[in-house]
Amino acid sequence: MMKKYGLAQNINVLVVDDDPDAGSFLVHVLQQREYRVFYYSNPFEAIRSAKKRSFALAFVDVHMPEMSGLEVISILKRQNPEIEIVIVSGYGSLDDAVRAIKVGINDYLKKPFSVDEVSFCLNRFEERKRIRDQLRKTEERYAQLVQNLPLIVFVLNSELKLEFINKAVEPLLGYSPSEAVAMGNWFHVTVHPEDKERIFERFETFFKGSCGAFKEECKLVHKKGHTIYTIVHSLPFYGGTDAPRRLEGIIVDITDRLFYERSIIQQEKLKTLGAIATEVAHEIRNPLTSIGGFARRIKKKHPELREADIILQETRRLEKLLNRIRNYLRPMDIEKVYINANEIIERCCELLQPEMDHKGIICNMELDPRLPHIFVDPNVLLQVLINLYRNAIEGSRDRRGFTVRTFATENHVHIQCVSPLKEGEVIDCEAIFLPFAEGGRSVGLPLSYRLVKSMGGLLSCTQENHDVVFTITFPIARIEKSES
């Protein structure tokens, strides 16, 4: 009963031998092993055939009158570097052996050969093929693993140019892998200006021989302009005493983690602020009422006293402060629904368009068309956006106007309002949300801060170069499908 050789099926084998007996014998043995065999006694015909189809294995006679077998092998290798070569010879010299090794042979058969000798040769070929196939599958699995990791994997050369980056870069930073690699100086473009000197100093130190792994928090700039918070983590170099030629590393997105940390801090601040504000309002209101009444009586009896006017003026200022605190602490009615934040942003722009046209201010909108839904009160969100828009309109002094953008990270939706600062202006991003300040950029911001918090979000403020950036962050809504 004939043995079945599953590996041999669909494998093309080329036989080139001007000896019909040897050639026919090889064809017979190969066909018994279920290979697809193409036999040529003329080497030129064999070469033409190799241009039309792919061969995994070739048996080539060394000595043929039309062309040397070594020349045939050289041509076959140029056409297909992956082809395996078995050299066939009735006699040979040391020079032939050396030349054969140089052009790249895998095995050798000496005429006359037996069925067992050809079978052993094929067994060795099949074993090599199994190992190569297994290695290729392993490499493919590794490549798939690297490409599908939920973090960026990169390779940087000693010139600080990007050599490789996996496809996680696209959803995180907006660049395709091929686009990022083609840029070469991708890190120069994406590392935030505030972190550039520190990060590149780390890279350069690594390539100078300090090859231990390092981990640095780093802000990266998305292709669309917004900031992503990350950790850049290098992998250690194990190359002995030689200076490294490549830096392999990963980039982890911590934007969502940062949101959770800030959210916890915000919650504690609001508790403390609420307690302090309640106590302040309680302790001040009664004495303030008495002082105001006393000052009005004095003013009535002595209208010429300027000091009474000052007392009344300060009393009214403190009463306004108490009213702000009372409004800040007042319970809020929230009715949440699933919405797309882009729709509320566009509606806010429509409402304030006459005001912007009157002041010559432009609102540049950069909205993510694939923005996930959030679970908030649309009217409350609109109120917050109106406060931010008016804050930006107040801060804008030219036609450059301000920018509103939306984007999503893994678990959150972000709305940013970016407006220019006056020359030399510095924003106190901690105090700007306190309910005690008057006028200026703080109008409506403390209330907006609390409104966003009441809907499960976070309103934060950062100063980036000559811009102030307000960011509203909400968790992505996980819409539960109702059972039918």
Secondary structure per residue as TSV (DSSP state, phi and psi in degrees):
chain	resnum	aa	ss	phi	psi
A	1	M	-	360.0	130.2
A	2	M	-	-71.6	134.7
A	3	K	-	-75.3	139.1
A	4	K	-	-93.5	133.0
A	5	Y	-	-118.0	91.7
A	6	G	G	-61.9	-34.1
A	7	L	G	-64.1	-32.5
A	8	A	G	-73.6	-21.7
A	9	Q	T	-62.0	139.2
A	10	N	T	69.3	14.6
A	11	I	-	-103.7	125.6
A	12	N	E	-87.6	131.5
A	13	V	E	-123.9	133.3
A	14	L	E	-103.5	131.9
A	15	V	E	-118.7	122.5
A	16	V	E	-123.9	106.7
A	17	D	-	-158.2	126.6
A	18	D	S	-80.7	-4.9
A	19	D	-	-89.8	107.2
A	20	P	H	-61.9	-32.7
A	21	D	H	-66.9	-48.9
A	22	A	H	-64.8	-42.1
A	23	G	H	-61.9	-46.6
A	24	S	H	-63.7	-38.7
A	25	F	H	-61.6	-46.8
A	26	L	H	-60.6	-43.7
A	27	V	H	-58.0	-44.1
A	28	H	H	-61.6	-48.6
A	29	V	H	-63.9	-42.5
A	30	L	H	-64.3	-40.8
A	31	Q	H	-67.9	-33.4
A	32	Q	H	-61.6	-30.4
A	33	R	T	-88.7	5.1
A	34	E	T	73.4	23.7
A	35	Y	-	-78.3	155.5
A	36	R	E	-90.6	114.4
A	37	V	E	-108.4	137.7
A	38	F	E	-125.9	113.2
A	39	Y	E	-109.1	134.1
A	40	Y	E	-137.8	132.5
A	41	S	S	-88.0	-18.4
A	42	N	S	-102.8	121.4
A	43	P	H	-64.4	-31.6
A	44	F	H	-65.9	-40.2
A	45	E	H	-64.6	-37.8
A	46	A	H	-62.6	-42.2
A	47	I	H	-65.0	-41.0
A	48	R	H	-62.8	-40.1
A	49	S	H	-64.0	-38.1
A	50	A	H	-67.6	-21.4
A	51	K	H	-75.3	-25.1
A	52	K	H	-90.6	-29.4
A	53	R	S	-139.0	160.5
A	54	S	-	-94.2	128.8
A	55	F	-	-110.8	136.5
A	56	A	S	-88.3	-25.7
A	57	L	E	-145.7	143.8
A	58	A	E	-138.9	133.1
A	59	F	E	-102.0	118.4
A	60	V	E	-125.4	125.2
A	61	D	E	-72.7	137.9
A	62	V	S	-71.4	-44.6
A	63	H	-	-107.4	105.8
A	64	M	-	-132.2	144.3
A	65	P	S	-67.2	-37.6
A	66	E	S	-72.0	-37.6
A	67	M	S	-159.3	142.7
A	68	S	-	-63.1	141.2
A	69	G	H	-61.5	-31.9
A	70	L	H	-67.4	-34.1
A	71	E	H	-66.8	-41.9
A	72	V	H	-59.6	-45.2
A	73	I	H	-61.1	-43.7
A	74	S	H	-59.6	-42.6
A	75	I	H	-66.9	-44.3
A	76	L	H	-60.5	-39.2
A	77	K	H	-67.5	-37.1
A	78	R	H	-65.4	-38.9
A	79	Q	H	-71.6	-36.2
A	80	N	-	-146.3	92.1
A	81	P	T	-59.6	-20.7
A	82	E	T	-83.8	-10.9
A	83	I	-	-66.7	138.8
A	84	E	E	-94.0	142.4
A	85	I	E	-119.5	130.5
A	86	V	E	-112.9	119.7
A	87	I	E	-86.9	137.5
A	88	V	E	-119.2	128.6
A	89	S	E	-152.5	141.5
A	90	G	S	-84.5	-27.2
A	91	Y	S	-154.4	163.6
A	92	G	-	-166.1	167.3
A	93	S	-	-120.0	169.5
A	94	L	H	-63.4	-36.5
A	95	D	H	-62.1	-42.7
A	96	D	H	-60.6	-40.7
A	97	A	H	-64.5	-43.7
A	98	V	H	-63.3	-45.2
A	99	R	H	-64.2	-38.8
A	100	A	H	-62.6	-41.3
A	101	I	H	-64.5	-38.3
A	102	K	H	-65.1	-41.7
A	103	V	H	-76.4	-17.6
A	104	G	-	101.5	80.7
A	105	I	-	-107.2	159.8
A	106	N	-	-111.8	-22.2
A	107	D	E	-159.6	175.2
A	108	Y	E	-144.3	135.5
A	109	L	E	-125.9	129.1
A	110	K	E	-105.2	128.0
A	111	K	S	-73.1	147.4
A	112	P	S	-77.1	144.1
A	113	F	-	-116.3	157.7
A	114	S	-	-102.0	171.4
A	115	V	H	-59.4	-42.2
A	116	D	H	-62.9	-40.8
A	117	E	H	-64.4	-42.4
A	118	V	H	-65.3	-40.1
A	119	S	H	-63.7	-42.5
A	120	F	H	-62.6	-39.6
A	121	C	H	-61.2	-43.6
A	122	L	H	-68.0	-36.5
A	123	N	H	-61.1	-41.5
A	124	R	H	-65.1	-41.1
A	125	F	H	-60.8	-45.3
A	126	E	H	-66.0	-35.5
A	127	E	H	-66.5	-44.2
A	128	R	H	-60.5	-40.5
A	129	K	H	-65.3	-40.9
A	130	R	H	-61.4	-42.4
A	131	I	H	-64.8	-43.8
A	132	R	H	-62.9	-43.1
A	133	D	H	-63.1	-41.6
A	134	Q	H	-64.6	-42.4
A	135	L	H	-63.3	-42.0
A	136	R	H	-62.7	-42.1
A	137	K	H	-65.0	-39.4
A	138	T	H	-63.3	-43.6
A	139	E	H	-64.1	-39.3
A	140	E	H	-65.2	-42.6
A	141	R	H	-63.5	-40.4
A	142	Y	H	-63.9	-44.0
A	143	A	H	-62.5	-41.0
A	144	Q	H	-64.5	-41.0
A	145	L	H	-61.7	-47.4
A	146	V	H	-62.4	-43.5
A	147	Q	H	-67.1	-31.6
A	148	N	H	-101.7	6.3
A	149	L	S	-63.6	143.3
A	150	P	S	-80.7	35.1
A	151	L	S	-151.6	160.9
A	152	I	E	-82.5	129.7
A	153	V	E	-110.9	131.1
A	154	F	E	-139.2	159.3
A	155	V	E	-130.1	128.3
A	156	L	E	-120.1	134.3
A	157	N	E	-89.2	177.2
A	158	S	T	-67.2	-14.7
A	159	E	T	-89.7	8.6
A	160	L	S	63.0	32.8
A	161	K	-	-106.5	142.3
A	162	L	E	-73.7	128.1
A	163	E	E	-104.6	-30.8
A	164	F	E	-152.1	145.7
A	165	I	E	-154.8	140.2
A	166	N	-	-83.9	174.1
A	167	K	T	-74.2	-4.5
A	168	A	T	-65.3	-15.8
A	169	V	H	-66.1	-29.6
A	170	E	H	-69.4	-52.8
A	171	P	H	-66.7	-26.7
A	172	L	H	-83.9	-42.7
A	173	L	H	-124.9	-0.3
A	174	G	S	87.6	-2.3
A	175	Y	-	-101.2	139.5
A	176	S	-	-75.4	154.9
A	177	P	H	-56.3	-44.0
A	178	S	H	-65.2	-37.5
A	179	E	H	-65.2	-43.4
A	180	A	H	-65.2	-44.2
A	181	V	H	-66.3	-39.5
A	182	A	H	-63.5	-29.3
A	183	M	H	-66.4	-30.7
A	184	G	S	73.9	-60.1
A	185	N	-	-92.1	37.0
A	186	W	H	-55.8	-42.3
A	187	F	H	-65.2	-37.2
A	188	H	H	-60.5	-34.5
A	189	V	H	-79.3	-38.7
A	190	T	H	-93.3	-26.0
A	191	V	B	-68.5	130.5
A	192	H	-	-59.9	140.1
A	193	P	H	-51.9	-34.6
A	194	E	H	-67.0	-26.3
A	195	D	H	-106.5	-6.4
A	196	K	H	-59.7	-49.2
A	197	E	H	-60.6	-44.3
A	198	R	H	-66.0	-44.0
A	199	I	H	-69.3	-43.7
A	200	F	H	-71.5	-27.0
A	201	E	H	-65.0	-36.8
A	202	R	H	-64.5	-46.5
A	203	F	H	-57.8	-48.8
A	204	E	H	-65.3	-37.5
A	205	T	H	-62.5	-39.9
A	206	F	H	-59.3	-47.3
A	207	F	H	-74.4	-13.8
A	208	K	T	-82.6	-6.4
A	209	G	T	123.4	-10.2
A	210	S	-	-84.3	84.0
A	211	C	-	-93.6	9.5
A	212	G	S	-65.9	152.4
A	213	A	-	-65.2	142.9
A	214	F	-	-128.3	156.9
A	215	K	E	-136.7	123.0
A	216	E	E	-135.2	133.3
A	217	E	E	-71.3	139.5
A	218	C	E	-153.0	133.9
A	219	K	E	-88.7	131.2
A	220	L	E	-114.8	147.9
A	221	V	E	-99.7	121.2
A	222	H	-	-63.6	155.5
A	223	K	T	-54.8	-31.1
A	224	K	T	-87.4	-3.4
A	225	G	S	111.7	-16.1
A	226	H	-	-85.7	164.1
A	227	T	E	-95.0	134.6
A	228	I	E	-115.3	133.0
A	229	Y	E	-93.5	127.8
A	230	T	E	-139.5	171.8
A	231	I	E	-119.3	124.7
A	232	V	E	-96.0	120.0
A	233	H	E	-123.6	116.5
A	234	S	E	-86.9	154.8
A	235	L	-	-97.7	145.0
A	236	P	-	-65.9	151.6
A	237	F	-	-99.5	128.3
A	238	Y	-	-115.7	63.3
A	239	G	-	-117.9	26.7
A	240	G	T	70.2	-138.3
A	241	T	T	-89.8	-8.6
A	242	D	S	-68.3	146.1
A	243	A	-	-69.9	139.9
A	244	P	-	-68.2	143.9
A	245	R	S	-98.5	-19.2
A	246	R	E	-138.6	147.2
A	247	L	E	-112.8	119.7
A	248	E	E	-104.3	136.5
A	249	G	E	-159.8	179.0
A	250	I	E	-131.3	155.4
A	251	I	E	-124.7	122.6
A	252	V	E	-108.7	129.3
A	253	D	E	-78.0	120.4
A	254	I	-	-116.0	16.4
A	255	T	H	-58.7	-44.5
A	256	D	H	-67.8	-39.6
A	257	R	H	-61.8	-39.9
A	258	L	H	-61.6	-38.4
A	259	F	H	-59.8	-46.5
A	260	Y	H	-62.0	-42.4
A	261	E	H	-63.6	-45.9
A	262	R	H	-65.6	-35.2
A	263	S	H	-64.7	-40.9
A	264	I	H	-64.9	-45.2
A	265	I	H	-61.4	-42.3
A	266	Q	H	-62.0	-41.6
A	267	Q	H	-61.9	-42.9
A	268	E	H	-66.9	-39.9
A	269	K	H	-61.3	-43.6
A	270	L	H	-64.1	-38.2
A	271	K	H	-62.6	-47.8
A	272	T	H	-64.0	-44.5
A	273	L	H	-62.8	-42.5
A	274	G	H	-61.4	-43.1
A	275	A	H	-64.3	-44.3
A	276	I	H	-64.7	-45.7
A	277	A	H	-62.7	-40.7
A	278	T	H	-61.9	-44.3
A	279	E	H	-65.2	-43.8
A	280	V	H	-60.8	-46.9
A	281	A	H	-61.7	-41.3
A	282	H	H	-66.9	-42.3
A	283	E	H	-74.9	-27.8
A	284	I	H	-90.8	-33.4
A	285	R	H	-59.0	-51.2
A	286	N	H	-64.1	-49.0
A	287	P	H	-61.5	-35.7
A	288	L	H	-65.7	-39.2
A	289	T	H	-63.5	-41.8
A	290	S	H	-65.5	-43.3
A	291	I	H	-63.9	-43.2
A	292	G	H	-62.7	-43.7
A	293	G	H	-64.9	-40.8
A	294	F	H	-63.3	-42.1
A	295	A	H	-66.0	-37.5
A	296	R	H	-67.3	-36.2
A	297	R	H	-67.0	-42.3
A	298	I	H	-62.2	-43.1
A	299	K	H	-62.3	-36.2
A	300	K	H	-68.2	-39.4
A	301	K	H	-78.3	-35.5
A	302	H	-	-129.8	75.3
A	303	P	T	-61.9	-18.0
A	304	E	T	-82.0	-11.8
A	305	L	-	-71.4	114.6
A	306	R	H	-70.6	-30.0
A	307	E	H	-62.3	-33.1
A	308	A	H	-66.7	-37.9
A	309	D	H	-62.5	-40.4
A	310	I	H	-64.3	-42.8
A	311	I	H	-62.5	-44.1
A	312	L	H	-64.9	-39.3
A	313	Q	H	-62.1	-45.9
A	314	E	H	-69.4	-31.8
A	315	T	H	-64.2	-45.3
A	316	R	H	-62.7	-37.1
A	317	R	H	-64.3	-42.6
A	318	L	H	-68.1	-34.2
A	319	E	H	-64.6	-37.6
A	320	K	H	-64.2	-39.8
A	321	L	H	-62.6	-43.6
A	322	L	H	-63.1	-37.4
A	323	N	H	-65.2	-38.2
A	324	R	H	-64.2	-41.4
A	325	I	H	-64.0	-42.5
A	326	R	H	-62.5	-44.3
A	327	N	H	-63.9	-35.8
A	328	Y	H	-66.5	-37.1
A	329	L	H	-88.8	-8.6
A	330	R	S	-63.3	133.6
A	331	P	-	-58.5	147.8
A	332	M	-	-118.3	140.2
A	333	D	-	-92.0	120.8
A	334	I	-	-119.3	128.0
A	335	E	-	-122.2	100.4
A	336	K	-	-85.0	143.3
A	337	V	E	-142.2	166.2
A	338	Y	E	-81.7	123.9
A	339	I	E	-139.4	162.8
A	340	N	-	-99.5	119.1
A	341	A	H	-60.3	-28.1
A	342	N	H	-57.7	-37.6
A	343	E	H	-64.8	-40.4
A	344	I	H	-69.4	-38.0
A	345	I	H	-62.7	-45.2
A	346	E	H	-65.8	-37.7
A	347	R	H	-65.1	-41.3
A	348	C	H	-61.7	-41.3
A	349	C	H	-63.1	-40.5
A	350	E	H	-63.0	-41.5
A	351	L	H	-64.7	-38.1
A	352	L	H	-97.7	4.0
A	353	Q	H	-59.1	-44.8
A	354	P	H	-57.8	-40.1
A	355	E	H	-65.6	-41.1
A	356	M	H	-68.5	-39.8
A	357	D	H	-62.3	-40.5
A	358	H	H	-62.4	-36.9
A	359	K	H	-95.3	-0.3
A	360	G	T	69.4	34.9
A	361	I	-	-105.8	137.0
A	362	I	-	-106.9	134.5
A	363	C	E	-102.7	112.6
A	364	N	E	-90.7	120.0
A	365	M	E	-105.7	126.4
A	366	E	E	-122.6	83.2
A	367	L	-	-102.2	133.0
A	368	D	-	-72.3	116.2
A	369	P	T	-68.3	-17.1
A	370	R	T	-105.6	28.5
A	371	L	-	-63.8	128.0
A	372	P	-	-66.7	162.7
A	373	H	-	-76.3	156.5
A	374	I	E	-125.7	160.8
A	375	F	E	-110.8	93.6
A	376	V	E	-144.1	175.2
A	377	D	-	-88.9	114.2
A	378	P	H	-62.2	-34.8
A	379	N	H	-70.0	-39.2
A	380	V	H	-68.0	-42.2
A	381	L	H	-62.0	-39.0
A	382	L	H	-61.5	-41.4
A	383	Q	H	-61.6	-42.8
A	384	V	H	-63.1	-44.9
A	385	L	H	-64.5	-38.9
A	386	I	H	-60.3	-42.4
A	387	N	H	-60.8	-43.4
A	388	L	H	-69.0	-41.6
A	389	Y	H	-59.9	-47.0
A	390	R	H	-67.1	-35.2
A	391	N	H	-61.5	-41.1
A	392	A	H	-70.4	-39.4
A	393	I	H	-62.5	-40.7
A	394	E	H	-63.9	-36.9
A	395	G	H	-80.8	-19.1
A	396	S	-	-79.9	132.8
A	397	R	-	-118.9	3.3
A	398	D	S	-150.3	-177.2
A	399	R	T	-70.5	-9.6
A	400	R	T	-62.4	-30.1
A	401	G	-	62.5	-143.0
A	402	F	E	-139.2	169.5
A	403	T	E	-124.2	135.8
A	404	V	E	-118.2	126.0
A	405	R	E	-133.3	155.9
A	406	T	E	-128.7	147.5
A	407	F	E	-160.5	165.4
A	408	A	E	-124.5	142.5
A	409	T	-	-106.1	-167.0
A	410	E	S	-57.4	-41.8
A	411	N	S	-122.2	-0.3
A	412	H	E	-138.4	153.9
A	413	V	E	-106.1	137.1
A	414	H	E	-122.5	134.5
A	415	I	E	-117.5	122.8
A	416	Q	E	-118.1	138.1
A	417	C	E	-119.5	113.7
A	418	V	E	-112.9	120.9
A	419	S	E	-133.6	151.1
A	420	P	E	-74.4	152.5
A	421	L	-	-100.7	158.1
A	422	K	-	-68.0	159.7
A	423	E	T	-58.0	120.9
A	424	G	T	81.4	-0.5
A	425	E	-	-73.0	138.1
A	426	V	-	-125.0	131.9
A	427	I	-	-98.2	131.7
A	428	D	-	-87.3	95.2
A	429	C	T	-70.4	-14.0
A	430	E	T	-85.2	-43.5
A	431	A	G	-81.8	-15.3
A	432	I	G	-65.2	-22.7
A	433	F	G	-98.7	3.8
A	434	L	-	-77.1	144.0
A	435	P	T	-84.0	17.7
A	436	F	T	-105.4	-16.0
A	437	A	-	-78.2	160.1
A	438	E	-	-122.2	139.0
A	439	G	S	67.9	-172.5
A	440	G	G	63.0	-150.4
A	441	R	G	-70.6	-13.6
A	442	S	G	-79.6	-4.8
A	443	V	T	-60.1	119.1
A	444	G	T	80.5	-12.0
A	445	L	H	-71.3	-42.1
A	446	P	H	-59.1	-42.6
A	447	L	H	-66.1	-40.9
A	448	S	H	-60.2	-40.4
A	449	Y	H	-56.6	-46.8
A	450	R	H	-73.8	-35.8
A	451	L	H	-62.0	-44.7
A	452	V	H	-63.2	-42.5
A	453	K	H	-61.5	-39.7
A	454	S	H	-65.4	-19.8
A	455	M	T	-97.7	9.6
A	456	G	T	86.4	17.6
A	457	G	-	-114.7	-169.2
A	458	L	E	-139.9	131.2
A	459	L	E	-110.7	120.0
A	460	S	E	-126.2	163.3
A	461	C	E	-134.4	134.4
A	462	T	E	-136.8	152.1
A	463	Q	E	-107.4	121.8
A	464	E	E	-121.7	107.3
A	465	N	T	56.1	-114.2
A	466	H	T	-104.0	20.7
A	467	D	E	-124.3	150.9
A	468	V	E	-107.8	133.2
A	469	V	E	-119.5	116.3
A	470	F	E	-100.0	129.1
A	471	T	E	-123.0	123.4
A	472	I	E	-101.1	127.2
A	473	T	E	-124.1	129.1
A	474	F	E	-128.7	147.3
A	475	P	E	-63.3	145.5
A	476	I	B	-65.2	134.6
A	477	A	-	-73.8	128.3
A	478	R	-	-96.7	93.6
A	479	I	-	-74.9	118.9
A	480	E	-	-84.4	129.4
A	481	K	-	-78.2	129.7
A	482	S	-	-73.1	143.1
A	483	E	-	-72.7	133.7
A	484	S	-	-81.7	360.0
